[in-house]
Amino acid sequence: MISNERPSPYGNRSFNRSYNPDMPPRPRVEEDTLKSETIQIERKTFIFTLKENPRGRFLRITEDVNGRRDNVIVPSTGLEDFAKVLAEMVKTASETPEKQPS
């Protein structure tokens, strides 16, 4: 048996609404864009968008590689911690010599 042919331990439930026609669509949540910045790094485009909706503010980071998009959402309550960790990563990357290919 191939792994993707095994029965799901969750039964026939679908966790993705777009694949379950029996579930009503979620209502659209209005979002206001407060600020947006785009940067290109090698073959990737990163879009940083600070948004706000009735549930609060958040940063959406979108990575676009040849039309394929992935998102990360950071609630505004975690932005300072996120920035601190990112600054530590930048510092370590600049202080640590890169390993040369063998």
C-alpha positions as CSV (number, residue, x, y, z in Angstrom):
1,M,0.0,0.0,0.0
2,I,1.3,3.4,-0.9
3,S,1.4,5.9,2.0
4,N,-1.1,8.3,0.4
5,E,-3.5,5.4,-0.1
6,R,-3.8,4.6,3.6
7,P,-7.0,5.6,5.3
8,S,-6.8,8.8,7.2
9,P,-6.8,8.5,11.0
10,Y,-9.2,11.5,10.9
11,G,-11.9,9.7,8.8
12,N,-13.3,11.4,5.8
13,R,-13.1,14.9,7.2
14,S,-11.6,17.5,5.1
15,F,-9.6,20.2,6.7
16,N,-9.4,22.3,3.6
17,R,-12.7,24.1,3.0
18,S,-12.0,24.5,-0.7
19,Y,-12.2,20.7,-1.1
20,N,-15.4,20.2,0.9
21,P,-18.4,21.3,-1.1
22,D,-20.7,20.6,1.9
23,M,-19.2,23.4,4.0
24,P,-20.4,26.9,3.4
25,P,-17.7,29.4,2.3
26,R,-16.2,31.5,5.1
27,P,-17.3,35.2,5.0
28,R,-14.7,37.5,3.7
29,V,-12.9,39.5,6.4
30,E,-12.3,43.1,5.4
31,E,-8.6,44.0,5.9
32,D,-7.1,47.5,5.7
33,T,-3.5,47.8,4.4
34,L,-1.5,50.1,6.6
35,K,1.9,49.8,4.8
36,S,3.4,47.6,2.2
37,E,7.0,47.0,1.0
38,T,8.4,44.7,-1.6
39,I,12.0,43.4,-1.9
40,Q,13.7,41.2,-4.5
41,I,16.3,38.8,-3.3
42,E,17.8,36.6,-6.0
43,R,14.9,34.8,-7.6
44,K,12.5,35.5,-4.8
45,T,10.2,38.4,-4.2
46,F,9.1,39.2,-0.6
47,I,6.1,41.4,0.1
48,F,5.8,42.7,3.7
49,T,2.3,44.0,4.3
50,L,1.1,45.5,7.6
51,K,-2.7,45.0,7.8
52,E,-5.5,45.5,10.2
53,N,-8.9,43.7,10.5
54,P,-11.5,43.5,13.2
55,R,-9.4,40.9,15.1
56,G,-6.3,43.2,15.2
57,R,-3.1,44.1,13.3
58,F,-0.7,41.7,11.7
59,L,2.2,41.5,9.4
60,R,1.8,39.3,6.3
61,I,5.0,38.2,4.7
62,T,4.5,36.7,1.2
63,E,7.2,34.9,-0.6
64,D,6.7,34.7,-4.4
65,V,8.9,32.4,-6.4
66,N,7.9,32.1,-10.1
67,G,4.2,32.7,-9.3
68,R,4.1,30.2,-6.3
69,R,3.2,32.1,-3.2
70,D,3.6,31.2,0.5
71,N,2.5,33.4,3.4
72,V,3.5,33.8,7.0
73,I,1.3,35.8,9.4
74,V,2.8,37.5,12.4
75,P,0.3,39.0,14.9
76,S,1.3,42.6,15.9
77,T,1.7,41.5,19.5
78,G,4.7,39.4,18.4
79,L,6.4,41.9,16.0
80,E,9.0,43.1,18.5
81,D,10.1,39.5,19.4
82,F,10.1,38.7,15.7
83,A,12.4,41.7,15.0
84,K,14.7,40.8,17.8
85,V,15.2,37.2,16.6
86,L,15.6,38.4,13.0
87,A,18.3,40.9,14.1
88,E,20.1,38.1,16.0
89,M,20.0,36.0,12.8
90,V,21.4,38.9,10.7
91,K,24.2,39.5,13.2
92,T,25.1,35.8,13.3
93,A,25.0,35.5,9.5
94,S,27.4,38.5,9.2
95,E,29.8,37.3,11.9
96,T,29.9,33.6,11.0
97,P,32.2,32.7,8.0
98,E,30.5,30.7,5.3
99,K,31.7,27.2,4.8
100,Q,33.5,26.6,1.5
101,P,32.3,23.8,-0.7
102,S,34.6,20.8,-0.5
